[in-house]
Structure formats: C-alpha cells, structure tokens
Amino acid sequence: MNGYSRNLLQSQDKYIEIWIEKDALRTIFTDIARNYNVPVITCRGFVSVSFLNDFRKRVQFYNQRNKNVLMLYFGDFDPSGMEMLRSMKITLEQEMNLTGIYFKRIALTKEDIEKYDLPYDPAAIKKSDTRTKKFIDKYGSYAVELDALEPEVLSDKIKNAIEDEIDLDKYYREYDSYKIEIDKLNLLRNSVINFIKTKWE
C-alpha cells in the first residue's frame, strides 16, 4: 500500500511538460514539477528525431483525450539555446505533421537578463556557430546560461509558469481527494498490520 499516487492534473484541459536544455538543473525542476505531476524532459542540446517521435506519441495520446498539449521551455540565452525550441517546433509541425501543441519559452529571456542584472560575456558567443550572426542581429552580444539565475528566482519561475497554465481550483480539488484516499489507505494498512500482529501473537 506504499507508493500510491493520483494524477493531480487529470481534470485539467491541458497536458503540460517542462523541457530543459541541461541535465545539471534537473533536480531544481523536478522538486517543484512533481508537486503538480508535470514531467521534466531534458533535451541535452538539439534532440534527435527518435526523441521527438516519443514526444509525438505522447501528444497524440493526450489529443485523443481532448487535452491541449503545452511545452514549457527553459534554456540558455545564446545562439544555440534560442534556436533549439524553434528547431524542435519546425520538426514536429512541418516534418512530423503534428498539430495541437503550444510552445512557450519561459527562460532565459532578454528581459530576465536585464531584470536580474545577469552577467554576460560577449566573448562567450561562438563565432563559428552558424546561428551567431542572426542571434546578434536580433538580441545583441548576450550569452547567459540558465543557471545564472539564482535558485530561488528559477524556482519561482518554474512554479509560476505551471500555475499560470492550470486551473488551481481543479488542482486543489484533486489534491483534497488525494489526501482523503491516502488517509483511507493508511487506515486500511494499520488494520491489516494489527490483524497480522494479533493473529501471530
């Protein structure tokens, strides 16, 4: 009777995933996202077609259940980090003919860099990267990694990004049901344990 869980987002209209560029920050994300039953996916750079195909299957599964699919993306603010989401979007929509997905970049953004006065080093931008010129023309010579954000700030951004996309009333109703079910299971477990103790004593 251990390990019981309830999908706290099962009554929502959306299925949400968080995608992050680097595995190093995964713990911060999962510590928060697990409270909402939101999975965290690590991209580790430009993902393969097979990786995206697994996502395509999840999208189709939830679309069949009349749920909109939302990807919340967190990545570095540099030529590669800014291109990754766009590249995945093109592959999914144009090459895999997949529709019904909403993509939202949460961090990093240029606004984050300015708001939190994050240090950036123009020399860190790789001149050999074919995406560099387009990036500089649009954003300037910024190069900032996601982990430049203070952990508390990043945690707040993760939590707010999720809560902005869900119906909190439905979420808390699911959570209340979960607590009731846990209490019932604990009573049943204690009854079984007491019965066994009595029987063997």
KEKE-44447 format. One record per atom (N, C-alpha, C, CB): x negated, z negated, y. Coordinates in steps of 0.1 Angstrom, whole numbers, padded with zeros to 4 digits, always signed. Atoms other than C-alpha are relative to their C-alpha. Glycine has a CB too. Layout:
% KEKE-44447
XZY
...
//
This chain:
% KEKE-44447
-0008+0000-0012
+0000+0000+0000
-0008+0000+0013
+0009-0012+0000
+0009-0001-0012
-0030+0003+0023
-0001+0014+0004
-0014-0006-0003
+0003-0014-0005
-0037+0033+0045
+0013+0007+0004
-0007+0007-0010
-0012-0007-0004
-0001+0041+0054
-0001+0005+0014
+0013-0009-0002
+0000-0005-0014
+0002+0063+0085
+0013+0008+0002
-0012+0009+0002
-0012-0007-0004
+0030+0080+0104
-0004+0010+0011
+0012-0009+0005
+0003-0010-0010
+0027+0112+0124
+0008-0004+0013
+0003+0014-0004
-0007+0005-0012
+0035+0098+0159
+0004+0012+0009
-0009-0009+0008
-0003-0012-0008
+0038+0134+0173
+0010+0009-0007
-0012+0007+0004
-0008-0009+0008
+0062+0147+0146
+0013+0004+0008
+0004-0007-0013
-0012-0003-0007
+0092+0146+0170
-0003+0008+0013
+0008-0012+0003
+0004-0007-0012
+0073+0164+0198
+0003+0015-0001
-0015-0002+0004
-0001-0015+0000
+0078+0201+0208
-0013+0007-0001
+0008+0004+0013
+0013-0006+0000
+0041+0207+0208
-0009-0006-0012
-0007-0003+0013
+0011+0004+0009
+0013+0206+0182
-0013+0001+0009
-0001+0009-0013
+0011+0000-0008
-0019+0197+0200
-0013-0002-0008
+0001-0012+0011
+0014+0002+0005
-0056+0200+0191
-0009-0001+0012
-0004+0012-0010
+0010+0000-0010
-0086+0190+0211
-0013+0007-0006
-0004-0015+0004
+0012-0007+0004
-0116+0213+0208
-0012-0004+0009
+0001+0015+0000
+0012+0004-0008
-0151+0201+0220
-0012+0009-0004
-0003-0015-0002
+0011-0009+0002
-0183+0221+0223
-0011-0007-0009
-0006+0004+0013
+0011+0007+0007
-0207+0194+0209
+0005-0011-0009
-0010-0005+0010
-0004+0011+0009
-0205+0170+0180
-0005-0014+0005
-0006+0003-0014
+0005+0013-0005
-0225+0143+0199
+0010-0009+0006
-0012+0003+0009
-0010+0008-0007
-0194+0132+0218
+0012-0002-0009
+0004+0007+0013
-0012+0000+0009
-0170+0134+0188
+0006-0014-0001
-0004+0005-0013
-0005+0013+0002
-0168+0096+0184
+0009-0004+0012
-0011-0010-0001
-0008+0004-0012
-0155+0091+0220
+0014+0007-0001
-0007+0005+0013
-0013-0008+0001
-0128+0118+0214
+0009-0006-0011
-0003+0014-0002
-0008+0004+0011
-0117+0106+0180
+0005-0014+0002
-0008+0001-0013
-0004+0013-0002
-0115+0070+0191
+0013+0000+0008
-0010-0008+0007
-0012-0001-0008
-0088+0080+0216
+0011+0009-0006
-0003+0005+0014
-0009-0010+0005
-0072+0110+0200
+0007-0005-0013
-0007+0013-0003
-0006+0005+0012
-0065+0092+0167
+0013-0009+0003
-0010-0008-0008
-0012+0008-0004
-0040+0069+0186
+0012+0009+0002
-0003-0008+0012
-0011-0009-0003
-0019+0100+0192
+0002+0010-0012
-0002+0007+0013
+0000-0009+0012
-0025+0117+0158
-0004+0015+0005
+0013+0001-0006
+0005-0013-0004
-0043+0146+0177
-0014+0002-0006
-0001+0000+0016
+0013-0003+0006
-0071+0162+0157
-0010+0005+0010
+0002+0011-0011
+0011-0004-0008
-0105+0168+0172
-0008+0010-0007
-0009-0012+0005
+0008-0010+0006
-0123+0200+0164
-0013+0003+0007
+0009+0013-0001
+0013-0002-0006
-0160+0205+0170
-0003+0015-0001
-0011-0008-0006
+0003-0014+0000
-0169+0241+0180
-0014+0003-0004
+0003+0007+0013
+0015-0003+0002
-0207+0239+0179
-0004+0014+0004
-0004-0003-0015
+0004-0013-0005
-0211+0269+0201
+0011+0011-0003
-0013+0005-0006
-0009-0011+0002
-0194+0303+0196
+0004+0000-0015
-0006+0014+0004
-0004+0002+0014
-0173+0299+0164
+0001+0013-0007
+0013-0007+0000
-0001-0012+0009
-0171+0323+0135
+0014+0004-0001
-0006-0003-0014
-0014-0005+0002
-0141+0344+0126
+0007-0008-0010
-0001+0015-0004
-0007+0008+0010
-0135+0323+0095
+0004-0013+0005
-0010-0002-0012
-0004+0012-0007
-0134+0292+0117
+0013+0002+0007
-0012-0005+0009
-0012-0003-0007
-0108+0308+0139
+0011+0003-0009
-0003+0011+0010
-0011-0003+0010
-0089+0320+0109
+0006-0012-0005
-0006+0009-0012
-0006+0013+0004
-0084+0284+0098
+0009-0005+0010
-0012-0010-0003
-0009+0004-0011
-0070+0277+0132
+0012+0009+0000
-0008+0001+0014
-0011-0010+0001
-0048+0308+0129
+0011-0005-0010
-0005+0014-0003
-0009+0005+0011
-0033+0293+0097
+0008-0012+0005
-0007-0003-0013
-0007+0012-0006
-0025+0260+0115
+0010+0004+0010
-0010-0010+0006
-0010-0005-0011
-0009+0279+0144
+0012+0005-0007
-0007+0011+0009
-0011-0006+0007
+0013+0299+0120
+0009-0011-0006
-0005+0010-0010
-0008+0011+0006
+0023+0267+0102
+0009-0007+0010
-0010-0010-0007
-0008+0008-0010
+0035+0249+0133
+0009+0009+0008
-0010-0007+0010
-0009-0009-0007
+0050+0280+0149
+0013+0002-0009
-0007+0014+0002
-0011-0001+0009
+0072+0283+0118
+0009-0012+0001
-0005+0002-0015
-0008+0012-0002
+0084+0248+0126
+0004-0002+0015
-0008-0013-0004
-0005-0001-0014
+0093+0258+0162
-0008-0009+0009
+0014-0003+0000
+0008+0008-0009
+0064+0240+0178
-0010+0009+0007
-0008-0011-0008
+0011-0007-0008
+0042+0254+0206
-0013-0007-0003
+0003-0001+0015
+0013+0005+0003
+0005+0251+0199
-0008+0000+0013
-0007+0009-0011
+0008+0001-0012
-0018+0238+0226
-0014-0005-0004
+0006-0011+0009
+0014+0004+0002
-0056+0237+0226
-0005-0006+0013
-0009+0012-0005
+0006+0007-0011
-0072+0212+0250
-0015+0001-0002
+0005-0015+0002
+0014-0003+0002
-0108+0223+0255
-0009-0008+0010
-0002+0015+0002
+0010+0008-0007
-0138+0202+0266
-0014+0007-0003
+0000-0015-0003
+0013-0006+0003
-0172+0219+0271
-0009-0001+0012
+0002+0015-0003
+0010+0000-0010
-0203+0222+0292
+0004+0010+0012
-0014+0003-0005
-0002-0009-0011
-0202+0238+0327
-0013+0008+0002
+0004-0007+0013
+0011-0009-0001
-0227+0266+0322
+0005+0014-0005
-0013-0005-0008
-0005-0013+0004
-0226+0303+0313
+0006+0001-0014
-0011+0010+0001
-0005-0001+0014
-0221+0298+0276
+0013-0009-0001
-0011-0005-0010
-0011+0009+0001
-0198+0268+0279
+0013+0005+0007
-0004-0014+0007
-0011-0006-0006
-0175+0286+0303
+0006+0012-0007
-0003+0003+0015
-0004-0012+0006
-0174+0317+0282
+0007-0003-0014
-0012+0009-0002
-0004+0003+0014
-0166+0300+0248
+0015+0001-0001
-0005-0013-0004
-0015+0000+0001
-0129+0294+0255
+0006+0013+0001
+0006-0010+0010
-0005-0013-0003
-0123+0328+0269
-0003+0009-0012
-0007+0006+0012
+0003-0008+0012
-0141+0344+0239
+0009-0003-0012
-0015-0002-0004
-0009+0004+0011
-0120+0324+0214
+0014+0006+0002
+0000-0015-0002
-0014-0004-0003
-0088+0333+0232
+0001+0015-0002
+0003-0003+0015
+0000-0015+0003
-0097+0371+0231
+0001+0003-0015
-0012+0006+0007
+0000-0003+0015
-0105+0370+0194
+0013-0003-0006
-0011-0009-0006
-0013+0004+0006
-0073+0351+0185
+0011+0009+0004
+0003-0014+0004
-0011-0007-0004
-0050+0371+0206
-0001+0015-0002
+0002-0002+0015
+0001-0014+0000
-0064+0406+0206
-0005+0005-0014
-0010+0005+0010
+0005-0005+0013
-0082+0408+0172
+0008-0005-0011
-0015-0004-0001
-0008+0006+0010
-0061+0384+0152
+0015+0001+0002
-0004-0014-0002
-0014-0002-0003
-0028+0394+0169
+0008-0013+0000
+0006+0010-0009
-0006+0013+0000
-0020+0357+0173
+0006-0004+0013
-0010-0011-0005
-0006+0004-0012
+0005+0346+0199
+0006-0014-0001
+0011+0010+0004
-0006+0013+0000
+0022+0314+0209
-0010-0011+0001
+0008-0002-0012
+0010+0010-0002
-0010+0295+0218
-0002-0002+0015
-0013+0003-0008
+0003+0003-0014
-0016+0277+0251
-0014-0006+0000
+0011-0009+0006
+0014+0005-0001
-0052+0271+0261
-0001-0007+0014
-0010+0012-0001
+0003+0008-0013
-0062+0245+0287
-0014-0006+0000
+0011-0011+0002
+0013+0006-0001
-0097+0237+0298
+0002-0013+0008
-0010+0010+0007
-0002+0013-0007
-0098+0200+0307
-0013-0004+0007
+0003-0011-0010
+0012+0004-0006
-0135+0195+0314
-0011+0009-0007
-0004-0015-0001
+0002+0003-0014
-0160+0202+0327
+0005+0011+0009
-0015-0002+0002
-0004-0010-0010
-0148+0220+0358
-0009-0003+0012
+0015-0002+0004
+0008+0001-0013
-0165+0226+0392
+0005-0012+0008
+0001+0013+0008
-0006+0012-0007
-0141+0200+0406
-0005-0013-0005
+0016+0001-0001
+0006+0012+0005
-0154+0174+0382
-0014-0002+0005
-0001+0001-0016
+0014+0001-0005
-0190+0181+0393
+0000-0005+0014
-0007+0014-0001
+0000+0004-0014
-0181+0177+0429
+0006-0014+0002
+0008+0010+0009
-0007+0013-0002
-0157+0147+0425
-0009-0011-0005
+0013+0000-0009
+0008+0011+0005
-0181+0126+0404
-0015+0002+0004
+0002+0000-0015
+0013-0002-0005
-0212+0139+0421
-0010+0001-0011
-0004-0011+0010
+0009-0001+0012
-0228+0150+0388
-0012+0008+0003
+0008+0007-0011
+0012-0007-0003
-0264+0161+0389
-0001+0013-0007
-0012-0009-0004
+0002-0013+0007
-0271+0197+0382
-0013+0007+0004
+0012+0010+0004
+0013-0006-0002
-0302+0218+0379
+0001+0015-0002
-0010-0006-0011
-0001-0015+0001
-0301+0255+0387
-0010+0006-0009
-0002+0006+0014
+0010-0006+0009
-0333+0260+0367
+0004-0001-0014
-0013-0008+0003
-0004+0002+0014
-0315+0249+0336
+0009+0012-0005
+0009-0013-0001
-0008-0012+0004
-0294+0281+0336
-0010+0011-0006
+0008+0006+0012
+0009-0010+0006
-0310+0306+0312
+0002+0014+0006
+0003+0000-0015
-0001-0013-0006
-0318+0338+0330
+0002+0011-0010
-0012+0003+0008
-0001-0010+0010
-0319+0356+0297
+0014+0001-0006
-0010-0003-0012
-0014+0000+0004
-0283+0348+0290
+0008+0011+0007
+0007-0014+0002
-0007-0011-0006
-0262+0379+0295
+0012-0004+0008
+0004+0010-0011
-0012+0004-0008
-0234+0358+0309
-0004-0007+0013
+0008-0010-0009
+0004+0008-0011
-0255+0342+0336
+0004+0006+0014
-0015-0001+0000
-0003-0006-0013
-0250+0367+0364
+0015-0001+0004
-0004+0015+0000
-0015+0001-0003
-0212+0367+0361
+0003-0014+0003
+0008+0005-0013
-0003+0014-0003
-0212+0329+0360
-0005-0004+0014
-0008-0009-0010
+0005+0004-0013
-0234+0325+0391
+0008+0007+0011
-0015+0004+0001
-0008-0007-0010
-0214+0351+0410
+0014-0007+0002
+0003+0014-0004
-0013+0007-0001
-0182+0331+0403
-0001-0015+0004
+0007+0001-0013
+0001+0014-0002
-0194+0295+0403
-0012-0005+0007
+0001-0007-0013
+0012+0005-0006
-0228+0293+0418
-0010-0005-0011
+0003-0012+0009
+0010+0004+0009
-0260+0279+0402
+0002-0014-0005
-0014+0001+0007
-0003+0013+0006
-0244+0250+0384
-0003+0000-0015
+0015-0004+0003
+0002+0001+0014
-0255+0238+0350
+0001-0015-0004
-0014+0006-0005
-0002+0014+0002
-0240+0205+0339
+0006-0002-0014
+0010-0006+0010
-0005+0003+0013
-0234+0191+0304
+0012-0010+0000
-0011-0005-0010
-0012+0009+0001
-0201+0174+0294
-0004-0015+0000
+0009+0004-0012
+0004+0014+0001
-0219+0142+0286
-0006-0006+0013
-0010-0002-0011
+0005+0005-0013
-0230+0139+0323
+0011-0009+0005
-0003+0011+0009
-0011+0009-0004
-0195+0123+0328
-0003-0014-0006
+0013+0005-0004
+0000+0014+0005
-0195+0085+0325
+0010-0001-0012
+0003-0010+0011
-0010+0001+0012
-0179+0075+0291
+0014-0004+0004
-0006-0010-0010
-0013+0004-0004
-0151+0057+0309
+0008+0011+0007
-0002-0012+0010
-0007-0011-0006
-0143+0087+0330
+0004+0010-0010
-0010+0007+0011
-0003-0009+0010
-0144+0110+0300
+0012-0005-0008
-0012+0003-0009
-0011+0006+0008
-0122+0086+0280
+0014+0001+0008
-0003-0015-0003
-0013-0001-0008
-0096+0086+0309
+0005+0014+0000
-0003-0005+0014
-0004-0014+0000
-0096+0124+0310
+0006+0004-0013
-0013+0009+0003
-0006-0003+0014
-0090+0126+0272
+0014-0006-0001
-0009-0005-0011
-0013+0007+0001
-0062+0101+0273
+0011+0007+0009
-0001-0015+0004
-0010-0006-0009
-0045+0116+0304
+0003+0014-0004
-0006+0000+0014
-0002-0014+0005
-0049+0152+0290
+0011+0000-0011
-0013+0006-0005
-0010+0001+0011
-0029+0141+0259
+0013-0004+0005
-0005-0009-0011
-0013+0005-0005
-0003+0121+0277
+0007+0009+0009
-0003-0014+0006
-0006-0010-0009
+0003+0148+0302
+0008+0011-0008
-0010+0007+0009
-0006-0011+0008
+0014+0171+0274
+0011-0005-0010
-0011+0007-0008
-0009+0005+0010
+0036+0148+0253
+0012-0007+0007
-0007-0009-0010
-0011+0008-0004
+0070+0131+0257
-0003-0014-0004
+0014+0005-0006
+0004+0013+0003
+0059+0095+0259
+0012-0009-0006
-0005-0007+0012
-0011+0007+0005
+0094+0082+0252
+0001+0002-0015
+0013+0004+0007
+0000-0003+0014
+0094+0100+0219
-0012-0006-0008
+0000+0016-0002
+0012+0006+0007
+0059+0089+0211
+0002-0015-0002
-0012+0002+0010
-0001+0014+0001
+0067+0052+0217
+0012-0003-0010
+0003-0007+0013
-0010+0002+0011
+0099+0055+0195
-0006+0002-0013
+0012+0010+0002
+0007-0002+0013
+0077+0069+0167
-0009-0012-0003
-0008+0013+0000
+0009+0011+0002
+0053+0041+0173
+0007-0013-0004
-0009-0003+0013
-0008+0012+0004
+0080+0014+0171
+0005+0001-0014
+0013-0001+0010
-0004-0002+0014
+0092+0029+0138
-0011-0002-0009
+0006+0015-0002
+0012+0002+0008
+0057+0029+0125
-0003-0015-0002
-0012+0006+0007
+0003+0015+0001
+0053-0009+0133
+0011-0006-0009
+0001-0006+0014
-0010+0005+0009
+0086-0016+0116
-0003+0003-0015
+0014+0006+0003
+0004-0004+0014
+0075+0003+0085
-0012-0008-0005
-0003+0015-0001
+0011+0008+0004
+0042-0015+0085
+0004-0014-0004
-0011+0000+0011
-0005+0014+0003
+0060-0049+0086
+0007+0000-0014
+0009-0005+0011
-0007+0000+0013
+0082-0039+0057
-0010+0002-0012
+0010+0012+0000
+0010-0002+0011
+0052-0027+0036
-0008-0013-0002
-0010+0011+0004
+0007+0013+0001
+0034-0060+0044
+0008-0010-0008
-0004-0005+0014
-0009+0009+0007
+0064-0080+0032
+0000+0004-0015
+0014+0000+0006
-0001-0004+0014
+0066-0059+0000
-0013-0003-0007
+0003+0015-0001
+0013+0002+0006
+0029-0062-0006
-0002-0015-0003
-0012+0004+0009
+0001+0014+0002
+0030-0100-0002
+0009-0005-0011
+0003-0008+0013
-0010+0004+0011
+0060-0102-0025
-0007+0004-0014
+0013+0007+0001
+0006-0005+0012
+0041-0082-0052
-0012-0009-0003
-0005+0014+0001
+0012+0008+0003
+0009-0103-0048
+0005-0014-0005
-0008-0002+0013
-0006+0013+0004
+0030-0136-0050
+0005+0001-0014
+0010-0005+0009
-0006-0001+0013
+0048-0123-0081
-0012+0001-0011
+0008+0013-0001
+0011-0001+0009
+0015-0114-0098
-0007-0013-0002
-0011+0011+0005
+0006+0014+0000
-0001-0148-0089
+0008-0009-0009
-0002-0005+0014
-0009+0009+0008
+0030-0166-0103
-0001+0003-0014
+0014+0001+0006
-0001-0005+0014
+0030-0145-0134
-0013-0004-0008
+0002+0015-0001
+0013+0003+0006
-0007-0151-0142
-0003-0014+0000
-0011+0008+0006
+0003+0014+0000
-0008-0187-0132
+0008-0007-0011
+0003-0006+0014
//
